[in-house]
Every structure is written in structure tokens, then in C-alpha cells.
Amino acid sequence: MQRKEHNIRKRKAEKHKKAVLVLGLFFMCFLLIYGAFYLTFYLKVRKIPANRMCEGIYIGRTEVSGLTKKEAQKLVDQKEIEYSQDSITFEAEGKQAQATLAELGFEIQNEEKLIDEAMQYGKEGGAFHRYFQIRKLKKEKKTFKPEYTVDKETAGSVLKERVSVLLTGASDASIQRTGGQFVVTEEKDGVELDEEATITELYTFLNQKWDGQSGSLRVVEKVQKPKVTKEQLSTIQDNLGSFSTYCGSGQSRVTNIQVGTGKINGTVLMPGEEFSAGSAMRPFTQEAGYVEAGAYENGEVVKDIAGGICQVSTTLYNAVINAELEVTSRQPHSMVVNYVKPSRDAAIAGDYKDLKFKNNTEYPVYIEGFVEDGEIHFNIYGKETRAEGRTIEFVSETLSTEEIVEKYVTDPTLELGQIVKPSGGHKGGSARLWKIVYENGKEVSREVFNKSVYKPSTKKIKVGIKSEDAAAVGKIKEAVKTQDEAKITAAIAEVKGS
């Protein structure tokens, strides 16, 4: 019995050895076959240059087969330049506007990364993986899809400039004062360009529908609501503040006053909006209707185009402060003016003197200005929200005075020793304006509203030097240099006596 069991175990051991031997032989054969195949594939893929693209590789529509990275980069850059010359036609409301891709800030994003990926195709992974990638290229090309994009800011600017103008925007309600009554026209909705959505559509078009040539795109529109409504303007009923100054008639200066006033008349300021009198009346040119007239410059009266417009801004200033709108910029004249008291004026000069004010009420205001019977009139209309029984008063106070400056100058057109003294002139000095508030006739507050400093006018006294006597002329010139009246008089007496 024991012998029989021993034989069984022996036969099983022999069978196991044979099975192991067969399995080993099979595995060795497999390794030999696998190694042969691997070596074959390895030798084939090794023939592909590491620094060149495989055959059948495309970046977008551009074939880069067999190129180095540098060559591929150059070719892709050239293609980007070519694409940039193509144009996109934007369609809006049956109208069209064009822009080249270059103008829209076109570019291919992440070029270097894309070229790196194309270069690595067929060169990464095991020999089998690489072999089958390369073999697949013989049947169909491998395309690395670029991402086309535009610069949002650049494209946005082009769309605003060329496309927005094609759309019919909203119409604000308007208001006019005719025959002492206000006439209001209703607002209308419009359409405007949805810039962000249009740029998104352009991005989608370039990456999904574009064929690499010029194309067209329908812009995205959205409803545009008017900023000013009839309901808002209908609140303008009350006179919040008025003021008038005398300007005369029939003079060049009055022509300028009429032109300047006309440019301001009818202005509507919505709540929070700021108004610049200088900007409203510019440009100060003959083409705009202005003529040459007297104006102040560095303490002297000179001839200037649009001379007189400062009386417009001054009259408006007083209507504005009576309406208690917020004055944001006001400067006095260089010299005292004769149509308002000191510190009640507001000058316009270059870009350094301007009258600006803001509508600090919760409702729109309307500015009415006109010239009639030799006077400038300004009225500020809106909705009265100030307490009943509340009144205000502005009082001018002169703080100091400075006498007119006399300056002697020689004049070769006047006879030797002749003196001509001009009349008129303005004293200088300083002043301040008080704002006084009353409630039911009783004063409740008093504060300094502004302060002003004025130069005295310079009165030029002409001394004649018309003579052939050089010595006499020289003596008078030397005396004039001293600006001493006694010495000038003595010099004149001396040369006349001799």
C-alpha cells in the first residue's frame, strides 16, 4: 500500500516537472518572439528624427511634416499674419461694417505649447505605441487644433467705433420752453451692441465655423433704455433761481453774449450731472458766431474773439447760486466788473478759469437763457423741494481797495512833451460774498460763500517823443523810465525851454 502511494506521488512529480519545462520553453519562445517584434518596431521608430515632426502632422490647416520646431514656429507665424489680413463683416439691422482680424487683435493662443505637442507626437511612450501612432499617420493626418482668439479691448474699441453707429439707439425724452410753457416729447427704446456677447460669438465663429478666409457675423444686440424719460422731465415746473444783468445792445460784445447765451439755453441737467459753462460756449471762434470785442487779460482791457462771454457766465452763476445748485468751480475776473458787485462774478479764461456746477437735487433742472431789451436773463427751473418760508440772500462785502496803477509810456506818434491821460479804470482790492438764510423772515444762518481778489487796472499815460532832436527825446525817455511824475514834468519843461 505504501509502495503504491509512493509511485503515485512520483508520477505526479514527473508530470509537474514536464509541465514546468513546457511552460518555461513556451515563455522563452514568447520572449524571443516579443523581443524580435519589439526590436523591429524599435528600429523603425528610431528612424524618425527626434528634432523633426512626423509625416502627416498639421497645426490647424498648416502642414508641418518633417519640420523642426523653429521651422514650424516660423510657418505658423506666417500663417497668423496671412489670417490677420482676412476681414470679418459684421451685420447689424441690415447694415454692414468690416474689420480685418489684425484690427481686432487676432492671434493664435499658446503657439509654443501647440508646436511642442505636435513635435512629441510619435516620440513618447513605448516602441509599440509609437509605431502604431506613426503607422496611423499613413492613413490619416493628425491635426493639432489651435485656439484662435482676439484681444477683447482692441476688438471692443473697433466694435464701438464701426458697429455701434449702425444701430438705432434709444431716444431720450426732450423738453423745450416755448411761450412760457414747457413742452415735453416722449422717450423711445432703442437697440445697442452687446459687446461682450458679440466678442464671444466671434470667438466661437473663429474656432468652430471659420474656414481660414474672410467671413461674416451677425452681432448680438440688446435693448437700450433711454436715460431721460418724459416722467422725469415732467417734474420741471418751478423757478428755482433767476438773475439778470444789463449788457446794452448793438455792440460786438452783445453779439458774443447772444451767441454764448444761446449755446447754454435749453440745457437739461439730470441729478448728479455737472455742467461746464466754458465747454458749452466753446469753441470761441468766428466760425462759431463770435466776433472781436473787449475782454480782460492780465489786468488790462484788450480786443479778443468772444469778448463778453464772461458776462454770460457771471449772470448764469448768480442764477445758479440763487437756485442753490452746487458750484464746483468758480474764479473771479482779474479786475472788478461793472455789471455785478464784487465776488458775484465768474470768469471764463483758457483752461484755468471756468464756471462749473452740479445738479445736486433729486430731479432734473432746465436752464433758460436769453437776451432781451439790453439784458441777459437766466432762469433755473426744476422741482422746488426747499422748505416753504425759506429764503436766501447774497451780500457782497468789499474788504480792501487798491488804487488804479498809473504807468508812463512813450508814444512816438505824439508831439514831443505832449501828455495824454486816459479816463476810467478799475480799482483793485479784495471782497467776499455772504450767503444769508432766512426762515419766515428771520435770519437763521450767515456764512462766507466765496472770496475774491482783483487787480487794479493799469492806466497808461502816454508821453509824446515825436521829434528829430535825439538829445531831447533821450532826456524824456530817461525820465519816463523813472516813472516819477515830477521828473517827467521837469524833463519836458527842460527840453521845451531849450
Stockholm file with secondary structure:
# STOCKHOLM 1.0

chainA/1-498         MQRKEHNIRKRKAEKHKKAVLVLGLFFMCFLLIYGAFYLTFYLKVRKIPANRMCEGIYIGRTEVSGLTKKEAQKLVDQKEIEYSQDSITFEAEGKQAQATLAELGFEIQNEEKLIDEAMQYGKEGGAFHRYFQIRKLKKEKKTFKPEYTVDKETAGSVLKERVSVLLTGASDASIQRTGGQFVVTEEKDGVELDEEATITELYTFLNQKWDGQSGSLRVVEKVQKPKVTKEQLSTIQDNLGSFSTYCGSGQSRVTNIQVGTGKINGTVLMPGEEFSAGSAMRPFTQEAGYVEAGAYENGEVVKDIAGGICQVSTTLYNAVINAELEVTSRQPHSMVVNYVKPSRDAAIAGDYKDLKFKNNTEYPVYIEGFVEDGEIHFNIYGKETRAEGRTIEFVSETLSTEEIVEKYVTDPTLELGQIVKPSGGHKGGSARLWKIVYENGKEVSREVFNKSVYKPSTKKIKVGIKSEDAAAVGKIKEAVKTQDEAKITAAIAEVKGS
#=GR chainA/1-498 SS CHHHHHHHHHHHHHHHHHHHHHHHHHHHHHHHHHHHHHHHHHHHHHTSCTTSCCTTEEETTEECTTCCHHHHHHHHHHHHHHHHTCEEEEEETTEEEEEETTTTTCEEETHHHHHHHHHHTTSSSCHHHHHHHHHHHTTSCEEECCEEECCHHHHHHHIIIIIGGGSCCCBCCEEEEETTEEEEECCBCEEEECHHHHHHHHHHIIIIICCSSCEEEECCEEEECCSSCHHHHTTCCEEEEEEEEECCSSSHHHHHHHHHHHHHTTEEECTTCEEEHHHHHCCCSTTTTCCEEEEEETTEEEEEETTTHHHHHHHHHHHHHHHTCEEEECCCCSSCCSSSCTTCCCCCBTTTBCCEEECCSSSCEEEEEEEETTEEEEEEEECCCSCTTEEEEEEEEEEEEECCEEEEEEEEEEETTCEECCCCCCCEEEEEEEEEEEETTEEEEEEEEEEEEECCCEEEEEEEEECSCHHHHHHHHHHHHHTCHHHHHHHHHHHHHC
#=GC SS_cons         CHHHHHHHHHHHHHHHHHHHHHHHHHHHHHHHHHHHHHHHHHHHHHTSCTTSCCTTEEETTEECTTCCHHHHHHHHHHHHHHHHTCEEEEEETTEEEEEETTTTTCEEETHHHHHHHHHHTTSSSCHHHHHHHHHHHTTSCEEECCEEECCHHHHHHHIIIIIGGGSCCCBCCEEEEETTEEEEECCBCEEEECHHHHHHHHHHIIIIICCSSCEEEECCEEEECCSSCHHHHTTCCEEEEEEEEECCSSSHHHHHHHHHHHHHTTEEECTTCEEEHHHHHCCCSTTTTCCEEEEEETTEEEEEETTTHHHHHHHHHHHHHHHTCEEEECCCCSSCCSSSCTTCCCCCBTTTBCCEEECCSSSCEEEEEEEETTEEEEEEEECCCSCTTEEEEEEEEEEEEECCEEEEEEEEEEETTCEECCCCCCCEEEEEEEEEEEETTEEEEEEEEEEEEECCCEEEEEEEEECSCHHHHHHHHHHHHHTCHHHHHHHHHHHHHC
//
